[in-house]
Amino acid sequence: MTATAGGRLDPEYDSEPAAVAKAVRQSEDQSAAAALGRATAHLLSLQNPDGWWKGDLETNVTMDAEDLLLRQFLGIGTAEQTTASAAWIRSHQREDGTWATFHGGPPELSATVEAYVALRLAGDDPAAPHMRAASGYVRDHGGIAAARVFTRIWLALFGWWPWEKLPDLPPELIFLPRWAPLNIYDFGCWARQTIVPLAVVSAHRPVRPAPFELTELHTDPHDPYPDRPLAPAHTWDGLFQRLDRLMHRYHRHALQPLRRIALGRAARWIVERQESDGCWGGIQPPAVYSLIALHLLGYRLDHPVMKAGLASFDAFTVHTGDGRRWMEACQSPVWDTCLAVIALRDAGLPGNHPALLAATDWLLAEEVTERGDWAVRRPRLEPGGWAFEFQNDTYPDIDDTAEVVLALRRIDHPEPARVEGAVRRAVSWTLGMQSRDGGWAAFDVDNTSPLPNRLPFCDFGEVIDPPSADVTAHMVEMLAEVGRTADPRTRRGIDWLLRHQEPDGSWFGRWGTNHIYGTVSVLPALVAAGIGTGHPAVRRAVRWLENRQNADGGWGEDMRSYQDPGRWAGRGTSTASQTAWALMALMSAGEGPRHPGEQGSPAVERGVAWLTATQLPEGTWDEPQFTGTGFPWDFSINYHLYRLVFPVTALGRYLGALPLGAVGQAERSSRTDGPVRPAGRP
């Protein structure tokens, strides 16, 4: 408790109840400050000597199963790899014998099929209890025939599923001009990078000798490949199903000279997009299918392109202390680093702290200054921005770029012109990437065609990249930070956000789970852009967050909110990252302490208490739940650094009595090298 020079309480607190309340407040502040100190020290300890941070990016066991299948297909698997990956896959099997795609989630058929096949490759006996439980679930839920297209493609590579029973993807689609429906640039960048190599694989339809049969995974072994009924011809699904039948006929009678040209052009397209680290797009699906496609086109395993591609998987491999092995689907160093910089500034580190300067230098070196696929629709726009991964110059993204700018603007770098040059280029590029409706997507402009999602092939998740509330909000916040609040493009972004508020007061979260993430993205942006905390949209969001607080004081949202928002939006087991998000959102809306020594709203105080009470001794938090999103519902992510960077941010802003949205304004007015929070608070 803060005392006067004589050691007495301030006069206004001389009454006994007030003194008790202030003592309680001091104790709470000390607990939060101690938690922040531990978390800050732990976060600093995780920085790489080169300046970056990267937490593990955990998805699901299909990554590990497909890694084993790829190595089986190419003939490069080792017993050590197989044993270690199989141990990881077994460790994630549920009690009912199935596998889920996120922690605590329901059983998922395709993941269970792929995990089961991977364990068969590792030598697990199909009669073993854990294998019988898995195969029984698969049969009871439609067998292999009910699995997703991608799963059946992997099985087709070994003759476990006929290519004729898969949607056809002709490589001639590479010829479609950019204005034509279903040209490759109508697909989101992640889908585009996957579809081009898969078109090559579809044309070749390879079959490697199967090391065993999979009859136990068919509902009816005597009819293992049942036809799926056609939808009515007047529906989009019916139209594309019939179009797919035409494509299968074309495959049997394709003009071979034209097909050879198409395959050659596809090969060049793939090779041109290989990054300097050997990967494609910094993500697993394009990488594995590109390697298979190029191998089918005659690239030997010792070809430099193939060697680099295979070697890149080593960087995606995580080895556990108990001998298990698992694969990251992607890596997030740029994202993690800019979030860590923001968190540490909020924790009170000065803007010229050596750790922050090292991070800034690394981020500046990672700036993307060359044109990528985004230039197809913005050919005259100058490049500038950041990607998500170590190497992905073809696909920088707007979300990372906005957050990196927010981080850089809070650093007192010895070369300010260098920083401001990168910021200026980033602002120019991202402004040029605004979509027609006023919002921003992650990678592309106006990537909103409804047709790609209708293709029978595209049942693996979102395949287009429309504007989203979280990316648009980060852009609005960034533009406000650089003094562009009055820019008409910023105002259009604000209007987009206000139009897309959900009826319950939240915002949908495209790249994080889900409505809590969307809401924490939008509220700080609106406040930073001058929307008052009393605005009806802000108050509706505050009420929604308060209503979603758990009885324990934390917040959580289950991935099932993507499928069943009525039941799950803002509902789930409390997590550190989502509790921090809710606190950040509430504080940005004026619900946190207004001045040092004051209390925030009851919801904020309870949330801070939950964070301090659940912190682990080493300074981080336990968070097995998945709070990140690749494809809503279809591909979920556990960013292992989220459980640390966001609580650091929330606790720092709470103790500093500065809401998100006011932080940048306060720093611009003071420009000190000291802590962001006012003196007088721990």
Secondary structure, DSSP 8 states (H G I E B T S, - for coil): --B-TTS-B-GGG-SHHHHHHHHHHHHHHHHHHHHHHHHHHHHHHT--TTS-----EE--THHHHHHHHHHHHHT---HHHHHHHHHHHHHT--TTS---SSTT----HHHHHHHHHHHHHTT--TTSHHHHHHHHHHHHTT-GGGS-HHHHHHHHTTTSS-GGGS----GGGGGS-TTSTT-GGGS-HHHHHHHHHHHHHHHH------SS--GGG-S-TTS-S-------TTSHHHHHHHHHHHHHHHHHT--HHHHHHHHHHHHHHHHHTB-TTS-BTTBHHHHHHHHHHHHHTT--TTSHHHHHHHHHHHHTEEE-TTS-EEE-SB--HHHHHHHHHHHHHHTT--TT-HHHHHHHHHHHHT---S--GGGGT-TT-----B-SSSS-TT--BHHHHHHHHHHHTT---S-HHHHHHHHHHHHHHHHHT--TTS---SS-SSB--SSGGGSTT--SS--SB---HHHHHHHHHHHHHTT-TTSHHHHHHHHHHHHT--TTS----SSBSSHHHHHHHHHHHHHHTT--TTSHHHHHHHHHHHHH--TTS-B---GGGGT-HHHHTT-SS-BHHHHHHHHHHHHHTT-S-SSTT----HHHHHHHHHHHHH--TTS-----S--EEEETTTEEEEETTHHHHHHHHHHHHHHHT--TTTHHHHHHHH--SS-SS-TT--
